[in-house]
């Protein structure tokens, strides 16, 4: 099982909170797509003949791709990789891009899952985040894509924004549920260094974020989704039965994946690599037949810590047998010993050879995982 991630580094405008790599200028878009097509060929041996089960278009804003762009990318992938007979192919889209023509293009392409960056159904939130769409577009696009036949659908929502009361947050969740959407990714707003939001808070133009508000709204989120029949299968992700994100689940299970495009990351069991985060330099290097990337060989400790980090975020948790087989009995004993305080406090449970966080522990997943890391 393997996956392919394709980074499309263009956006109409910059969201205040975003620190992903992208450009608001589209002047290099055609050249970059041509380079991406060539990189697919250059990277054709990265997955060593593994079956590709998932393809994910992320960004940036992949919904800016034209019909020609999509056709060329899919044709090249099919030429150089072995694709399963039932792949999950996800494309991230912004509500303002989902007009009738673009939806038709996507429906006639191999894309069979959409992930829509709604973030909020409230106008004040969208303006605060500097999103390119408005509240009407946020609501209307869901009906449009569902009417076109897209049933496998995720939306993103953000909580913890200043001005988002618990009541307004529940309105967002009710709107999600009323639309019978199969998957939700929900994230607490965070302040990333060097973003516009970071600058606004440091200069007093925006109030600081409230950690207690984010915690309270995550608890509301977990309770609402459980009572609505959704599985909380990863810290930030909820799905109806059978509708987990296969692509993201492969990340959390440590599967190999190839990242294509500027700033895209790739992973194998003992190393990771990443492409240069510069559109012009990426294009120039690819034209010479060289993928502009750096690679890091992972030590056993790094592999162990990464396994803990991704596993503890999930409902399936840490398989203790895998810890012993991959990393040895001594590290298994260290893990069990270090987990005792969290088990005693009711934030972690051990059952049938699995160590995992319970809902209370999910609220502190990052802190608990960091305390279990080996130096």
N, C-alpha and C positions, 0 to 999 in steps of 0.2 A: 504494500500500500504506500503510495507516494502522492504528493500534491505539487501543484505549480501555482505560484503567486505572481501576479503581473502588476507592477506599480505604474500607474498613469499619473504623472506628476504635474497636473494642471488643475487650476480652480478659477472660477469666475472672480471670486474675491476671497480675502483671507479672514477666516473666523478668528475672533480675538483670543480664543483659548488654544488654538491648534499649533503643535510643534512638529507635525509631519512635514516631510520634504515635498514642496510643490512650488509652482510658479503661477502667477496671475497673468503672465504674458503667454499668448498662444503662438507666438511667431516661430518657435522651434518645433511645434507639434508635428508637422509632417515629417521633418527630418528625424525626429525622435522615434516616430512609429516605424520608419524605415530601418533605423538602428535596432529597434526592438525585434523586428523581424529577423535581422541578421544575428542578433544575440541568441535567439532561439536555436538557430543552427549551431552556433559556436558552443552552446551549452548542452548539446544533444546527448552527451555521454554522462552528464552529471548524475543522473538517476540510475545509471548502470542497468538499463533494461527493465527497471521496475514498472509495474502497472500503475499508471496515473489514474487515481480514483476521484480526484477533485481538482478544479481549477478556480482560482479566485482573482477577480479584477478589483484591486484596491487603489487607494489614492491619498491625496488628490481626488479627482472626480472622474471616474471611468465612464459616467454617463455622457461625457463630452465626446466620446468616440463616435465616429461616423459608421455607417453600414459598411463602407469599404474597409475602414480600419479593422472592424471586427472580423470581416471575412478573411482578410489577409493574415491576421493573427491566428485565427482558428485553423486555417489551411496549413500554416507553417507548423503549428503544434502537432496536428494530426500527421504531418509528413515525417516528423522527427521523433515522436514519442508514441508509446503504446498506450492508448486510452481505453479504459474499461468500457464495457457495453452499457453501463448505467452510471455515468459520472455525475457528480454534483458540480454544477458550473454556476458560480455566484458572481454577480456584478453589483458593485456599490453604485447607488444612484442618488442624486439630489432631487427633491420634489419639483423644483422649477424646471428641470430637464425632462420631466415625464409628461410631455405632450403626446397627442395621439400618434404623430408620425414616429417619434422616438420609441414609444411603447411598441408600435407595430414592428419596427426594426428589431428590437430586442426579442419580441415573441417569435420572429422568424429566424432568429439566430439559435445557436446551441445553448444559449443562456437559459437555465431552468430554475434559477433562484435569484431573487432580488433582495438586496439589503439597502433599505432606504434611510438616509440620514435625516429623519424627522427632527430629532432632538427635543422638540416641544411643540404642543399644539397651541401655545399661548404667544400672542404677538410680542408682548414685553420681553419674554425670554429670548425670542429669536432676534430681536433688535439688540438686546444686551450681548448676545453671542456674535452679532454681525453675520448672521446667516443670510444667504442669497435668496431664500424663499420666505414667504409670509404664511400666516396661520391658515388662510384659505387654501393655499397650495398644499400645505401639510395634510389637510383633511382630504382634499379632492384627489390627490395622486393615488391614495390607497384604493379608493373606489375604482379609479381608472385602470390600475394594473390588475386588480382582481377581476374586473369585468372582461379584461383582455385574456384572462385565463391563467394568470400567475397565481398559483395556490401556495407554493412554497415561498414564504415571504418573511423577512425579518425587518423590524424597524429599530433604530437606535433612539433612546431617550436619555436625557441628562437631568440629574437631580442635584440639589445643593446650590442652585443659583440664587444669588440675592434677590429677594422679592418673591421667590417660589415658596408659597406657604404649603403646609401639608395638604390643605384642601385642594389647592391648585395641582399639586403633584398627583393626588388621587383622581382628579379630573383627567389628567394625562393617561393614567393607567386605565380608567374606565373607557376612555376613547379607544385605546389599544384593544381592550377586550370586546367592546361593541363591534369592532371591525373584524372579529374572528381571525386575527393574525396569528400565525403558527409559531412565531419565534420573536423573542424580545432580547435585545442587548441594552442594558441600562448601566450607566456609569455616573459616578459622582464627579462633579466638575472639579478639576484640579488645576493648579496654577503651575504651568511649565515655564522654566527659565527662558527669558528673552522673547516671550510672546507679548502681544499687545496687552493681554489681561495682566500679565506680570508687571508691565510698565504702569498701567492704570492704577493698580493697587499700591505700588511703591510710591507713586506721585500723589496719592490721595484722590484720584479721579473716580475710583471705584472702591467700595468697601471690601474689606478682607472677607474671605470665605469662612463659614461657620462649621466647624467639624461636628458639633452636636446636631446641627440641622441635617447634615449629610448622613449621620448615623441614624437619626430618627427616620429619615425618608427611606433609607435602605431597609429598616425594619418594616416599615409600611409596605414597601415593595415586596419583600419576601412573604409577608402575610397575605397580601392581595393575590400574588401569583399562585401560592399554594392553594388558597380557597377557590381559585379560578381553574384549577386542574392542570397547571403548568409545572413541569419538573425543573427544579433549581439545580441544573447539572454542572454549572461552573459559577464562580463567584458573581460574574456579571451577566450570566446568560440563562435564559429560561425557554423551555420548549414544550409544546404539546407532545404526547407520546409519538415516537418515531420521527420527530422533526428536529432533532439536534443538528447543529451545524457539523456536517461530516468533515469539512475542511479544517475548522478550528479545533475540532476534537482530535484530528490527526496531529496537530501541533502539541496538544496537551498529552498525547500518548507517545510523543517522541519519534514520530514517523519522519522519514526523510522528505524534504521539500526543496524545490528550486525556486529562487526569487529572480525575476527578470525585470529589467528597467532600472533607472537611477535610484539609488538608495535602497534597493530591494535586498533582503536578507535570504540566505540559503542555509540549510542545516543538514548535516549527516551525524551519525552517532558520536563521532569523536572530533568533529570540527564544525565551525560555522564560518560563513563568509558574507561579505556585503559589498555591493557596488557603490561606486563613487556617487555622492549626493551633489551632482552638478550636471545639468542637462547638456551644456555645450561640450564639456570635457568627456562626458559619457558618449555622445555622438561621435566626437573626433576619434576616440580610442576604438570604438566598435568598427568604424570605417577602416581602421588599419588591421582588423581581425583579432584584436585583443580585448578581452573583457576587463574593464577597469575595476578590479575588486581587490579587497584585502581578505586574508584568511587567518583565523586563529585556531590553533590546535588546542583542544580542551583537555586539561589534566583530568585525572580520575576524580579529584575533589570537585572540580568545576562540573563534571558530568553528574556527580552525586547531587550537588546542590541544585543543578537545573532540574534533575529528576524530581527532587523534593518540591521545588517551586511550582512546576506545572501540575504535578499530581495532587498536591494539597489544595489546589484551587477547584478541584473537581469532585463530583459526587462519588466517583469510583476510588478516590484516595490513593494511598501508597500501598502497593502490593509488597508485603514484607518478604515474600519469596524472591521477588526480583531484586530487592536490595541485597539479600544474601548472595544470590547467584552472580550479580554483576559487580558488587562492591565488597563482599566478604562478610564473614560472621561478626568481626569486630565492629564494623560500621553499623550493622544491624543492632548490635547490643547498645552502641552509643545512642542510636536513634530512639530505641525503646526507653532507655534511661532518661534521655533529655525530654521525652514526651510525657513523662509521668506527671509533672506539674499541670500540664494542660489537660490531661485525662482527669486528674483529681479535681480540677476546677470546672469540669463539665464542658470544656470547649473542644475536646477531642475524644474520639472513641476508638477502641481496638476491638475488632470482631472478625472472626473467620479469616485471619491472616491479612487483614487490611487495617491500616491506620488512616483515619480521616477526620476532618473537622465536622462538627455538627453545626446547625444554623447559627448558634451563638459564636462559635469559632470563626465562621465565615465572615463575621463583622470585623475580625482582626486577622484575616488571613495573611496579609503581608508581614505584620509584626511577628506572628507566631512562626511563620516560615523562616524569617530571618534569624530567629533565635535557635532554630534547629540546624541552621547551616554549619558546616565545618569550615574552619579558617584555612 
